[in-house]
Amino acid sequence: MPETPHETRTTTEDLDFRTATTADVPALVELVESAYRGDSSRAGWTTEADLLEGQRTDAEGVTAAVTHADGVVLLAERAGELLACCQLERRGERAYFGMFSVRPGRQGGGVGRLVLAEAERVAAEEWGVGELEMTVIEQRSDLIAWYERRGFRRTGRYTPFPYGDERFGVPLRPDLRFETLTKALSKGSAE
């Protein structure tokens, strides 16, 4: 099992980052669900409630991400309150960036930018990878634009939405698909 030398550290605005453990799974499931599904997600701008019903994730999926041998789930907390999270998974010279969630009431205040910056730092400096890769539902043009403003580029590569697999939600329209976005990173001292 490769080491993931990531220690708790504080960045600007008293945001503490740490690696999630299996004890964090219930809180992570609640955070991800609150950011994307149901009425509570409408308090933020990342909601998918107009595209999908049902669950966004479950304890099994989050546990798999937390315990992945080549991955880490980063938590962002302020004064002990879980505000945001993201998943990183090492895939050769790339790192997959996913499960990015910011508590709806905290969206728009810079927390997401700080989490993304920390994920980029871990991927580049600690893992020595040169690129982040992620997938976004193509119909989320506002979200894609946010990522583009932060240096991601659209690749034109698409993968189908897993229709019929309710672990990923119940689609409210027939044309959902994911687009892959990538961002080049400057490798740090980990090379």
N, CA and C atoms as an extended XYZ file, in Angstrom:
573
Properties=species:S:1:pos:R:3:atomname:S:1:resname:S:1:resid:I:1 pbc="F F F"
N         0.849       -1.182        0.000 N   MET     1
C         0.000        0.000        0.000 CA  MET     1
C         0.885        1.233        0.000 C   MET     1
N         0.769        2.102       -1.013 N   PRO     2
C         1.591        3.297       -1.056 CA  PRO     2
C         1.275        4.231        0.098 C   PRO     2
N         2.312        4.918        0.541 N   GLU     3
C         2.097        5.879        1.614 CA  GLU     3
C         1.394        7.114        1.076 C   GLU     3
N         0.553        7.687        1.887 N   THR     4
C        -0.046        8.979        1.567 CA  THR     4
C         0.321        9.919        2.705 C   THR     4
N         1.524       10.522        2.634 N   PRO     5
C         2.025       11.326        3.749 CA  PRO     5
C         1.313       12.671        3.839 C   PRO     5
N         0.092       12.640        4.309 N   HIS     6
C        -0.662       13.885        4.425 CA  HIS     6
C        -1.015       14.095        5.895 C   HIS     6
N        -0.506       15.155        6.452 N   GLU     7
C        -0.772       15.450        7.851 CA  GLU     7
C        -1.759       16.598        7.962 C   GLU     7
N        -2.436       16.648        9.102 N   THR     8
C        -3.325       17.773        9.359 CA  THR     8
C        -2.498       19.050        9.334 C   THR     8
N        -3.012       20.072        8.658 N   ARG     9
C        -2.319       21.352        8.621 CA  ARG     9
C        -3.347       22.461        8.486 C   ARG     9
N        -2.981       23.636        8.879 N   THR    10
C        -3.882       24.779        8.804 CA  THR    10
C        -3.460       25.679        7.659 C   THR    10
N        -4.439       26.154        6.891 N   THR    11
C        -4.155       27.118        5.835 CA  THR    11
C        -4.884       28.406        6.181 C   THR    11
N        -5.047       29.275        5.210 N   THR    12
C        -5.694       30.553        5.462 CA  THR    12
C        -7.096       30.365        6.014 C   THR    12
N        -7.592       31.376        6.646 N   GLU    13
C        -8.942       31.402        7.211 CA  GLU    13
C        -9.187       30.295        8.239 C   GLU    13
N        -8.140       29.836        8.909 N   ASP    14
C        -8.261       28.806        9.933 CA  ASP    14
C        -8.924       27.531        9.420 C   ASP    14
N        -8.683       27.186        8.175 N   LEU    15
C        -9.225       25.963        7.598 CA  LEU    15
C        -8.225       24.846        7.840 C   LEU    15
N        -8.665       23.820        8.561 N   ASP    16
C        -7.811       22.673        8.862 CA  ASP    16
C        -8.102       21.560        7.872 C   ASP    16
N        -7.044       20.983        7.294 N   PHE    17
C        -7.182       19.852        6.388 CA  PHE    17
C        -6.661       18.606        7.067 C   PHE    17
N        -7.403       17.518        6.894 N   ARG    18
C        -6.925       16.234        7.395 CA  ARG    18
C        -7.464       15.134        6.505 C   ARG    18
N        -6.844       13.967        6.625 N   THR    19
C        -7.257       12.797        5.869 CA  THR    19
C        -8.416       12.118        6.584 C   THR    19
N        -9.445       11.777        5.849 N   ALA    20
C       -10.613       11.106        6.432 CA  ALA    20
C       -10.269        9.681        6.835 C   ALA    20
N       -10.979        9.206        7.846 N   THR    21
C       -10.896        7.812        8.275 CA  THR    21
C       -12.297        7.209        8.167 C   THR    21
N       -12.404        5.928        8.396 N   THR    22
C       -13.727        5.287        8.314 CA  THR    22
C       -14.691        5.862        9.348 C   THR    22
N       -14.183        6.424       10.439 N   ALA    23
C       -15.065        7.046       11.432 CA  ALA    23
C       -15.771        8.276       10.863 C   ALA    23
N       -15.216        8.862        9.799 N   ASP    24
C       -15.788       10.061        9.181 CA  ASP    24
C       -16.861        9.745        8.134 C   ASP    24
N       -17.052        8.474        7.793 N   VAL    25
C       -17.954        8.106        6.693 CA  VAL    25
C       -19.364        8.659        6.867 C   VAL    25
N       -20.032        8.485        8.005 N   PRO    26
C       -21.397        9.026        8.114 CA  PRO    26
C       -21.471       10.539        7.877 C   PRO    26
N       -20.526       11.290        8.420 N   ALA    27
C       -20.525       12.740        8.220 CA  ALA    27
C       -20.241       13.101        6.765 C   ALA    27
N       -19.402       12.320        6.109 N   LEU    28
C       -19.106       12.564        4.694 CA  LEU    28
C       -20.322       12.298        3.814 C   LEU    28
N       -21.027       11.209        4.065 N   VAL    29
C       -22.234       10.905        3.290 CA  VAL    29
C       -23.232       12.052        3.441 C   VAL    29
N       -23.420       12.525        4.663 N   GLU    30
C       -24.361       13.631        4.907 CA  GLU    30
C       -23.920       14.890        4.173 C   GLU    30
N       -22.628       15.203        4.212 N   LEU    31
C       -22.113       16.393        3.542 CA  LEU    31
C       -22.328       16.315        2.032 C   LEU    31
N       -21.951       15.202        1.416 N   VAL    32
C       -22.090       15.049       -0.032 CA  VAL    32
C       -23.558       15.128       -0.443 C   VAL    32
N       -24.413       14.443        0.284 N   GLU    33
C       -25.853       14.482       -0.027 CA  GLU    33
C       -26.395       15.901        0.100 C   GLU    33
N       -25.983       16.628        1.144 N   SER    34
C       -26.500       17.979        1.367 CA  SER    34
C       -26.052       18.945        0.274 C   SER    34
N       -24.899       18.690       -0.328 N   ALA    35
C       -24.372       19.594       -1.349 CA  ALA    35
C       -24.990       19.369       -2.720 C   ALA    35
N       -25.548       18.182       -2.969 N   TYR    36
C       -25.995       17.862       -4.325 CA  TYR    36
C       -27.445       17.438       -4.475 C   TYR    36
N       -28.045       16.870       -3.449 N   ARG    37
C       -29.377       16.302       -3.624 CA  ARG    37
C       -30.367       16.830       -2.613 C   ARG    37
N       -31.613       16.801       -3.016 N   GLY    38
C       -32.707       17.168       -2.130 CA  GLY    38
C       -32.831       18.663       -1.927 C   GLY    38
N       -33.844       19.026       -1.149 N   ASP    39
C       -34.136       20.436       -0.913 CA  ASP    39
C       -33.000       21.167       -0.205 C   ASP    39
N       -32.288       20.473        0.694 N   SER    40
C       -31.189       21.147        1.410 CA  SER    40
C       -30.107       21.607        0.450 C   SER    40
N       -29.920       20.904       -0.660 N   SER    41
C       -28.878       21.271       -1.614 CA  SER    41
C       -29.202       22.575       -2.344 C   SER    41
N       -30.471       22.946       -2.369 N   ARG    42
C       -30.866       24.173       -3.071 CA  ARG    42
C       -30.371       25.436       -2.360 C   ARG    42
N       -29.893       25.306       -1.126 N   ALA    43
C       -29.315       26.449       -0.416 CA  ALA    43
C       -27.967       26.845       -1.010 C   ALA    43
N       -27.352       25.948       -1.765 N   GLY    44
C       -26.079       26.228       -2.431 CA  GLY    44
C       -26.278       26.192       -3.934 C   GLY    44
N       -25.210       26.428       -4.673 N   TRP    45
C       -25.349       26.466       -6.128 CA  TRP    45
C       -24.880       25.178       -6.800 C   TRP    45
N       -24.388       24.198       -6.035 N   THR    46
C       -23.915       22.948       -6.635 CA  THR    46
C       -25.001       21.892       -6.762 C   THR    46
N       -26.216       22.222       -6.399 N   THR    47
C       -27.301       21.254       -6.417 CA  THR    47
C       -27.471       20.576       -7.782 C   THR    47
N       -27.805       19.310       -7.730 N   GLU    48
C       -28.173       18.544       -8.925 CA  GLU    48
C       -29.645       18.149       -8.861 C   GLU    48
N       -30.379       18.781       -7.937 N   ALA    49
C       -31.759       18.387       -7.663 CA  ALA    49
C       -32.675       18.524       -8.883 C   ALA    49
N       -32.336       19.374       -9.839 N   ASP    50
C       -33.158       19.497      -11.042 CA  ASP    50
C       -32.815       18.444      -12.096 C   ASP    50
N       -31.708       17.733      -11.884 N   LEU    51
C       -31.269       16.713      -12.832 CA  LEU    51
C       -31.470       15.295      -12.313 C   LEU    51
N       -31.356       15.139      -10.991 N   LEU    52
C       -31.361       13.814      -10.386 CA  LEU    52
C       -32.088       13.828       -9.052 C   LEU    52
N       -32.763       12.742       -8.771 N   GLU    53
C       -33.340       12.508       -7.444 CA  GLU    53
C       -32.590       11.338       -6.828 C   GLU    53
N       -32.965       11.011       -5.605 N   GLY    54
C       -32.336        9.870       -4.943 CA  GLY    54
C       -30.980       10.245       -4.378 C   GLY    54
N       -30.174        9.242       -4.136 N   GLN    55
C       -28.900        9.465       -3.465 CA  GLN    55
C       -27.800        9.880       -4.436 C   GLN    55
N       -26.803       10.551       -3.913 N   ARG    56
C       -25.590       10.916       -4.664 CA  ARG    56
C       -24.496        9.918       -4.366 C   ARG    56
N       -24.492        9.431       -3.127 N   THR    57
C       -23.501        8.447       -2.702 CA  THR    57
C       -24.077        7.649       -1.553 C   THR    57
N       -23.307        6.718       -1.045 N   ASP    58
C       -23.738        5.940        0.115 CA  ASP    58
C       -22.509        5.571        0.940 C   ASP    58
N       -22.756        4.980        2.101 N   ALA    59
C       -21.651        4.655        3.006 CA  ALA    59
C       -20.659        3.693        2.366 C   ALA    59
N       -21.145        2.772        1.564 N   GLU    60
C       -20.247        1.811        0.907 CA  GLU    60
C       -19.296        2.525       -0.058 C   GLU    60
N       -19.836        3.425       -0.871 N   GLY    61
C       -19.005        4.157       -1.821 CA  GLY    61
C       -18.004        5.072       -1.141 C   GLY    61
N       -18.428        5.757       -0.093 N   VAL    62
C       -17.525        6.658        0.624 CA  VAL    62
C       -16.453        5.851        1.354 C   VAL    62
N       -16.824        4.731        1.952 N   THR    63
C       -15.835        3.870        2.615 CA  THR    63
C       -14.786        3.394        1.619 C   THR    63
N       -15.216        3.027        0.417 N   ALA    64
C       -14.267        2.594       -0.615 CA  ALA    64
C       -13.283        3.711       -0.957 C   ALA    64
N       -13.759        4.949       -1.037 N   ALA    65
C       -12.873        6.079       -1.332 CA  ALA    65
C       -11.909        6.339       -0.178 C   ALA    65
N       -12.413        6.275        1.047 N   VAL    66
C       -11.591        6.551        2.232 CA  VAL    66
C       -10.497        5.494        2.404 C   VAL    66
N       -10.791        4.247        2.054 N   THR    67
C        -9.839        3.160        2.276 CA  THR    67
C        -9.068        2.762        1.023 C   THR    67
N        -9.261        3.471       -0.076 N   HIS    68
C        -8.594        3.131       -1.341 CA  HIS    68
C        -7.077        3.172       -1.165 C   HIS    68
N        -6.389        2.141       -1.621 N   ALA    69
C        -4.943        2.033       -1.430 CA  ALA    69
C        -4.178        3.165       -2.109 C   ALA    69
N        -4.677        3.686       -3.212 N   ASP    70
C        -3.988        4.752       -3.931 CA  ASP    70
C        -4.756        6.061       -3.864 C   ASP    70
N        -5.458        6.275       -2.767 N   GLY    71
C        -6.251        7.480       -2.684 CA  GLY    71
C        -6.338        8.032       -1.284 C   GLY    71
N        -7.016        9.172       -1.223 N   VAL    72
C        -7.226        9.851        0.043 CA  VAL    72
C        -8.496       10.697       -0.098 C   VAL    72
N        -9.215       10.842        0.988 N   VAL    73
C       -10.310       11.799        1.044 CA  VAL    73
C        -9.868       12.877        2.019 C   VAL    73
N        -9.812       14.110        1.511 N   LEU    74
C        -9.399       15.239        2.331 CA  LEU    74
C       -10.618       15.920        2.936 C   LEU    74
N       -10.524       16.249        4.202 N   LEU    75
C       -11.578       16.977        4.898 CA  LEU    75
C       -11.088       18.385        5.190 C   LEU    75
N       -11.978       19.341        5.044 N   ALA    76
C       -11.689       20.734        5.414 CA  ALA    76
C       -12.631       21.093        6.551 C   ALA    76
N       -12.036       21.492        7.670 N   GLU    77
C       -12.820       21.813        8.860 CA  GLU    77
C       -12.427       23.190        9.372 C   GLU    77
N       -13.365       23.831       10.030 N   ARG    78
C       -13.083       25.080       10.724 CA  ARG    78
C       -13.678       24.948       12.112 C   ARG    78
N       -12.843       25.096       13.126 N   ALA    79
C       -13.272       24.983       14.528 CA  ALA    79
C       -14.026       23.677       14.767 C   ALA    79
N       -13.554       22.595       14.133 N   GLY    80
C       -14.154       21.274       14.326 CA  GLY    80
C       -15.372       20.985       13.473 C   GLY    80
N       -15.857       21.968       12.692 N   GLU    81
C       -17.030       21.759       11.836 CA  GLU    81
C       -16.579       21.329       10.447 C   GLU    81
N       -17.121       20.215        9.945 N   LEU    82
C       -16.812       19.735        8.604 CA  LEU    82
C       -17.487       20.645        7.587 C   LEU    82
N       -16.677       21.345        6.777 N   LEU    83
C       -17.202       22.286        5.792 CA  LEU    83
C       -17.145       21.745        4.371 C   LEU    83
N       -16.141       20.909        4.081 N   ALA    84
C       -15.941       20.468        2.697 CA  ALA    84
C       -15.084       19.211        2.664 C   ALA    84
N       -15.110       18.572        1.498 N   CYS    85
C       -14.283       17.392        1.295 CA  CYS    85
C       -13.986       17.223       -0.186 C   CYS    85
N       -13.007       16.392       -0.476 N   CYS    86
C       -12.747       15.957       -1.843 CA  CYS    86
C       -11.983       14.645       -1.793 C   CYS    86
N       -12.088       13.928       -2.873 N   GLN    87
C       -11.389       12.652       -3.037 CA  GLN    87
C       -10.264       12.850       -4.045 C   GLN    87
N        -9.114       12.272       -3.763 N   LEU    88
C        -8.018       12.186       -4.722 CA  LEU    88
C        -7.654       10.718       -4.867 C   LEU    88
N        -7.466       10.294       -6.111 N   GLU    89
C        -7.045        8.922       -6.371 CA  GLU    89
C        -5.904        8.967       -7.370 C   GLU    89
N        -4.782        8.417       -6.981 N   ARG    90
C        -3.601        8.403       -7.842 CA  ARG    90
C        -3.803        7.405       -8.970 C   ARG    90
N        -3.624        7.890      -10.213 N   ARG    91
C        -3.763        7.052      -11.405 CA  ARG    91
C        -2.570        7.306      -12.316 C   ARG    91
N        -1.418        6.776      -11.933 N   GLY    92
C        -0.199        6.991      -12.711 CA  GLY    92
C         0.246        8.435      -12.620 C   GLY    92
N         0.368        9.102      -13.770 N   GLU    93
C         0.800       10.502      -13.818 CA  GLU    93
C        -0.337       11.486      -13.577 C   GLU    93
N        -1.530       10.952      -13.310 N   ARG    94
C        -2.699       11.797      -13.044 CA  ARG    94
C        -3.240       11.475      -11.660 C   ARG    94
N        -4.037       12.417      -11.171 N   ALA    95
C        -4.816       12.165       -9.960 CA  ALA    95
C        -6.270       12.472      -10.299 C   ALA    95
N        -7.154       11.546       -9.971 N   TYR    96
C        -8.583       11.774      -10.148 CA  TYR    96
C        -9.067       12.619       -8.988 C   TYR    96
N        -9.833       13.656       -9.284 N   PHE    97
C       -10.394       14.571       -8.290 CA  PHE    97
C       -11.905       14.385       -8.304 C   PHE    97
N       -12.474       13.999       -7.182 N   GLY    98
C       -13.913       13.754       -7.140 CA  GLY    98
C       -14.482       13.982       -5.757 C   GLY    98
N       -15.755       13.670       -5.612 N   MET    99
C       -16.489       13.799       -4.357 CA  MET    99
C       -16.300       15.182       -3.723 C   MET    99
N       -16.111       16.185       -4.551 N   PHE   100
C       -15.864       17.545       -4.095 CA  PHE   100
C       -17.183       18.139       -3.613 C   PHE   100
N       -17.237       18.443       -2.340 N   SER   101
C       -18.475       18.928       -1.731 CA  SER   101
C       -18.172       20.022       -0.725 C   SER   101
N       -18.966       21.078       -0.785 N   VAL   102
C       -18.899       22.160        0.196 CA  VAL   102
C       -20.299       22.310        0.780 C   VAL   102
N       -20.360       22.387        2.097 N   ARG   103
C       -21.649       22.550        2.767 CA  ARG   103
C       -22.409       23.708        2.117 C   ARG   103
N       -23.691       23.515        1.737 N   PRO   104
C       -24.429       24.538        0.983 CA  PRO   104
C       -24.377       25.941        1.576 C   PRO   104
N       -24.494       26.084        2.878 N   GLY   105
C       -24.463       27.407        3.496 CA  GLY   105
C       -23.099       28.069        3.468 C   GLY   105
N       -22.071       27.332        3.103 N   ARG   106
C       -20.705       27.854        3.046 CA  ARG   106
C       -20.218       28.071        1.614 C   ARG   106
N       -21.047       27.732        0.627 N   GLN   107
C       -20.653       27.894       -0.765 CA  GLN   107
C       -20.608       29.371       -1.128 C   GLN   107
N       -19.704       29.723       -2.015 N   GLY   108
C       -19.572       31.102       -2.459 CA  GLY   108
C       -18.684       31.947       -1.566 C   GLY   108
N       -18.094       31.362       -0.543 N   GLY   109
C       -17.254       32.127        0.377 CA  GLY   109
C       -15.774       31.814        0.289 C   GLY   109
N       -15.364       31.063       -0.724 N   GLY   110
C       -13.946       30.770       -0.906 CA  GLY   110
C       -13.477       29.443       -0.366 C   GLY   110
N       -14.331       28.711        0.348 N   VAL   111
C       -13.932       27.412        0.896 CA  VAL   111
C       -13.579       26.447       -0.231 C   VAL   111
N       -14.385       26.405       -1.273 N   GLY   112
C       -14.119       25.505       -2.392 CA  GLY   112
C       -12.783       25.774       -3.056 C   GLY   112
N       -12.449       27.043       -3.237 N   ARG   113
C       -11.149       27.391       -3.835 CA  ARG   113
C        -9.998       26.892       -2.973 C   ARG   113
N       -10.140       27.020       -1.647 N   LEU   114
C        -9.087       26.548       -0.741 CA  LEU   114
C        -8.948       25.034       -0.779 C   LEU   114
N       -10.076       24.323       -0.854 N   VAL   115
C       -10.031       22.857       -0.921 CA  VAL   115
C        -9.380       22.418       -2.232 C   VAL   115
N        -9.767       23.031       -3.333 N   LEU   116
C        -9.166       22.696       -4.617 CA  LEU   116
C        -7.658       22.966       -4.590 C   LEU   116
N        -7.244       24.072       -4.020 N   ALA   117
C        -5.816       24.388       -3.923 CA  ALA   117
C        -5.070       23.344       -3.094 C   ALA   117
N        -5.676       22.881       -2.007 N   GLU   118
C        -5.040       21.859       -1.179 CA  GLU   118
C        -4.952       20.537       -1.948 C   GLU   118
N        -5.997       20.182       -2.679 N   ALA   119
C        -5.965       18.952       -3.482 CA  ALA   119
C        -4.860       19.034       -4.530 C   ALA   119
N        -4.731       20.188       -5.178 N   GLU   120
C        -3.672       20.372       -6.166 CA  GLU   120
C        -2.300       20.256       -5.516 C   GLU   120
N        -2.155       20.820       -4.322 N   ARG   121
C        -0.869       20.744       -3.609 CA  ARG   121
C        -0.516       19.306       -3.282 C   ARG   121
N        -1.471       18.555       -2.737 N   VAL   122
C        -1.216       17.156       -2.396 CA  VAL   122
C        -0.837       16.364       -3.639 C   VAL   122
N        -1.613       16.519       -4.722 N   ALA   123
C        -1.352       15.774       -5.952 CA  ALA   123
C         0.015       16.109       -6.536 C   ALA   123
N         0.359       17.390       -6.581 N   ALA   124
C         1.619       17.804       -7.201 CA  ALA   124
C         2.820       17.600       -6.286 C   ALA   124
N         2.735       18.100       -5.047 N   GLU   125
C         3.895       18.074       -4.167 CA  GLU   125
C         4.103       16.733       -3.483 C   GLU   125
N         3.040       16.128       -2.985 N   GLU   126
C         3.197       14.883       -2.243 CA  GLU   126
C         3.211       13.665       -3.158 C   GLU   126
N         2.434       13.706       -4.233 N   TRP   127
C         2.369       12.552       -5.133 CA  TRP   127
C         3.208       12.728       -6.380 C   TRP   127
N         3.551       13.942       -6.731 N   GLY   128
C         4.364       14.189       -7.909 CA  GLY   128
C         3.654       13.963       -9.228 C   GLY   128
N         2.338       14.109       -9.251 N   VAL   129
C         1.600       13.920      -10.502 CA  VAL   129
C         1.484       15.247      -11.241 C   VAL   129
N         1.289       15.170      -12.554 N   GLY   130
C         1.274       16.363      -13.372 CA  GLY   130
C        -0.082       16.841      -13.817 C   GLY   130
N        -1.154       16.107      -13.439 N   GLU   131
C        -2.472       16.504      -13.935 CA  GLU   131
C        -3.581       16.010      -13.013 C   GLU   131
N        -4.581       16.865      -12.823 N   LEU   132
C        -5.821       16.462      -12.174 CA  LEU   132
C        -6.820       16.133      -13.272 C   LEU   132
N        -7.649       15.126      -13.014 N   GLU   133
C        -8.694       14.740      -13.957 CA  GLU   133
C        -9.983       14.552      -13.165 C   GLU   133
N       -11.083       14.970      -13.751 N   MET   134
C       -12.361       14.818      -13.083 CA  MET   134
C       -13.449       14.652      -14.121 C   MET   134
N       -14.643       14.272      -13.671 N   THR   135
C       -15.798       14.232      -14.557 CA  THR   135
C       -16.903       15.087      -13.957 C   THR   135
N       -17.644       15.768      -14.835 N   VAL   136
C       -18.743       16.637      -14.433 CA  VAL   136
C       -19.912       16.350      -15.367 C   VAL   136
N       -21.115       16.336      -14.823 N   ILE   137
C       -22.290       16.164      -15.670 CA  ILE   137
C       -22.312       17.297      -16.686 C   ILE   137
N       -22.360       16.943      -17.947 N   GLU   138
C       -22.275       17.916      -19.036 CA  GLU   138
C       -23.286       19.052      -18.901 C   GLU   138
N       -24.469       18.768      -18.398 N   GLN   139
C       -25.522       19.772      -18.283 CA  GLN   139
C       -25.247       20.792      -17.178 C   GLN   139
N       -24.214       20.593      -16.373 N   ARG   140
C       -23.861       21.529      -15.295 CA  ARG   140
C       -22.936       22.620      -15.817 C   ARG   140
N       -23.404       23.426      -16.748 N   SER   141
C       -22.561       24.439      -17.382 CA  SER   141
C       -22.009       25.455      -16.379 C   SER   141
N       -22.785       25.794      -15.340 N   ASP   142
C       -22.304       26.731      -14.327 CA  ASP   142
C       -21.123       26.151      -13.558 C   ASP   142
N       -21.191       24.870      -13.249 N   LEU   143
C       -20.115       24.202      -12.528 CA  LEU   143
C       -18.888       24.039      -13.424 C   LEU   143
N       -19.091       23.653      -14.664 N   ILE   144
C       -17.976       23.535      -15.608 CA  ILE   144
C       -17.285       24.883      -15.765 C   ILE   144
N       -18.053       25.958      -15.858 N   ALA   145
C       -17.467       27.303      -15.972 CA  ALA   145
C       -16.629       27.647      -14.742 C   ALA   145
N       -17.076       27.254      -13.551 N   TRP   146
C       -16.319       27.492      -12.322 CA  TRP   146
C       -14.963       26.792      -12.410 C   TRP   146
N       -14.972       25.529      -12.853 N   TYR   147
C       -13.709       24.786      -12.990 CA  TYR   147
C       -12.822       25.402      -14.073 C   TYR   147
N       -13.406       25.851      -15.155 N   GLU   148
C       -12.603       26.482      -16.214 CA  GLU   148
C       -11.916       27.745      -15.696 C   GLU   148
N       -12.602       28.519      -14.847 N   ARG   149
C       -11.992       29.715      -14.268 CA  ARG   149
C       -10.824       29.362      -13.350 C   ARG   149
N       -10.754       28.121      -12.922 N   ARG   150
C        -9.673       27.664      -12.056 CA  ARG   150
C        -8.650       26.821      -12.814 C   ARG   150
N        -8.654       26.911      -14.132 N   GLY   151
C        -7.603       26.289      -14.926 CA  GLY   151
C        -7.913       24.938      -15.534 C   GLY   151
N        -9.094       24.395      -15.275 N   PHE   152
C        -9.451       23.125      -15.911 CA  PHE   152
C        -9.835       23.386      -17.363 C   PHE   152
N        -9.657       22.383      -18.199 N   ARG   153
C       -10.082       22.502      -19.588 CA  ARG   153
C       -10.978       21.318      -19.942 C   ARG   153
N       -11.911       21.594      -20.820 N   ARG   154
C       -12.814       20.558      -21.301 CA  ARG   154
C       -12.053       19.708      -22.315 C   ARG   154
N       -12.255       18.404      -22.258 N   THR   155
C       -11.523       17.508      -23.149 CA  THR   155
C       -12.369       17.031      -24.330 C   THR   155
N       -13.689       17.156      -24.238 N   GLY   156
C       -14.545       16.598      -25.278 CA  GLY   156
C       -14.693       15.094      -25.170 C   GLY   156
N       -14.159       14.508      -24.092 N   ARG   157
C       -14.318       13.064      -23.838 CA  ARG   157
C       -15.506       12.883      -22.897 C   ARG   157
N       -16.407       12.015      -23.294 N   TYR   158
C       -17.647       11.804      -22.531 CA  TYR   158
C       -17.783       10.353      -22.126 C   TYR   158
N       -18.439       10.156      -20.984 N   THR   159
C       -18.816        8.814      -20.546 CA  THR   159
C       -20.298        8.852      -20.191 C   THR   159
N       -20.990        7.737      -20.404 N   PRO   160
C       -22.430        7.734      -20.151 CA  PRO   160
C       -22.751        7.791      -18.661 C   PRO   160
N       -23.892        8.365      -18.348 N   PHE   161
C       -24.402        8.324      -16.983 CA  PHE   161
C       -24.885        6.895      -16.722 C   PHE   161
N       -24.676        6.361      -15.520 N   PRO   162
C       -25.079        4.974      -15.240 CA  PRO   162
C       -26.587        4.838      -14.994 C   PRO   162
N       -27.353        5.026      -16.064 N   TYR   163
C       -28.816        4.864      -15.963 CA  TYR   163
C       -29.136        3.468      -15.444 C   TYR   163
N       -30.127        3.391      -14.567 N   GLY   164
C       -30.547        2.114      -14.015 CA  GLY   164
C       -29.817        1.709      -12.748 C   GLY   164
N       -28.758        2.411      -12.387 N   ASP   165
C       -28.020        2.118      -11.157 CA  ASP   165
C       -28.341        3.216      -10.154 C   ASP   165
N       -29.324        2.961       -9.302 N   GLU   166
C       -29.819        3.989       -8.380 CA  GLU   166
C       -28.818        4.378       -7.304 C   GLU   166
N       -27.667        3.691       -7.232 N   ARG   167
C       -26.621        4.134       -6.301 CA  ARG   167
C       -26.129        5.522       -6.675 C   ARG   167
N       -26.320        5.927       -7.940 N   PHE   168
C       -25.861        7.225       -8.420 CA  PHE   168
C       -27.001        8.207       -8.615 C   PHE   168
N       -28.208        7.811       -8.242 N   GLY   169
C       -29.359        8.687       -8.356 CA  GLY   169
C       -30.335        8.229       -9.413 C   GLY   169
N       -31.471        8.895       -9.428 N   VAL   170
C       -32.538        8.611      -10.383 CA  VAL   170
C       -32.623        9.807      -11.327 C   VAL   170
N       -32.199        9.639      -12.581 N   PRO   171
C       -32.188       10.757      -13.525 CA  PRO   171
C       -33.584       11.293      -13.820 C   PRO   171
N       -33.676       12.605      -13.962 N   LEU   172
C       -34.935       13.264      -14.293 CA  LEU   172
C       -34.991       13.642      -15.773 C   LEU   172
N       -33.955       13.278      -16.531 N   ARG   173
C       -33.933       13.522      -17.970 CA  ARG   173
C       -33.090       12.436      -18.645 C   ARG   173
N       -33.308       12.191      -19.938 N   PRO   174
C       -32.683       11.049      -20.606 CA  PRO   174
C       -31.318       11.313      -21.235 C   PRO   174
N       -30.785       12.520      -21.133 N   ASP   175
C       -29.586       12.863      -21.897 CA  ASP   175
C       -28.351       13.146      -21.043 C   ASP   175
N       -28.330       12.691      -19.794 N   LEU   176
C       -27.189       12.979      -18.928 CA  LEU   176
C       -25.959       12.187      -19.367 C   LEU   176
N       -24.820       12.845      -19.289 N   ARG   177
C       -23.539       12.182      -19.499 CA  ARG   177
C       -22.473       13.025      -18.813 C   ARG   177
N       -21.311       12.404      -18.607 N   PHE   178
C       -20.200       13.070      -17.939 CA  PHE   178
C       -19.171       13.535      -18.959 C   PHE   178
N       -18.615       14.727      -18.735 N   GLU   179
C       -17.478       15.170      -19.529 CA  GLU   179
C       -16.246       15.164      -18.639 C   GLU   179
N       -15.123       14.734      -19.205 N   THR   180
C       -13.857       14.739      -18.490 CA  THR   180
C       -13.218       16.111      -18.616 C   THR   180
N       -12.785       16.655      -17.472 N   LEU   181
C       -12.044       17.905      -17.412 CA  LEU   181
C       -10.646       17.594      -16.866 C   LEU   181
N        -9.642       18.315      -17.323 N   THR   182
C        -8.293       18.116      -16.827 CA  THR   182
C        -7.642       19.449      -16.484 C   THR   182
N        -6.669       19.394      -15.608 N   LYS   183
C        -5.893       20.581      -15.247 CA  LYS   183
C        -4.437       20.175      -15.067 C   LYS   183
N        -3.557       20.840      -15.790 N   ALA   184
C        -2.117       20.588      -15.643 CA  ALA   184
C        -1.651       21.167      -14.311 C   ALA   184
N        -0.785       20.433      -13.630 N   LEU   185
C        -0.233       20.865      -12.361 CA  LEU   185
C         1.270       21.064      -12.504 C   LEU   185
N         1.813       21.954      -11.714 N   SER   186
C         3.256       22.098      -11.635 CA  SER   186
C         3.727       21.134      -10.568 C   SER   186
N         4.522       20.160      -10.968 N   LYS   187
C         5.006       19.172       -9.994 CA  LYS   187
C         5.901       19.844       -8.988 C   LYS   187
N         5.709       19.428       -7.733 N   GLY   188
C         6.501       20.004       -6.650 CA  GLY   188
C         7.753       19.200       -6.375 C   GLY   188
N         8.207       19.277       -5.164 N   SER   189
C         9.456       18.637       -4.766 CA  SER   189
C         9.352       17.139       -4.646 C   SER   189
N         8.178       16.575       -4.848 N   ALA   190
C         8.007       15.125       -4.703 CA  ALA   190
C         8.597       14.351       -5.857 C   ALA   190
N         9.019       15.021       -6.939 N   GLU   191
C         9.565       14.294       -8.098 CA  GLU   191
C        10.862       13.626       -7.746 C   GLU   191
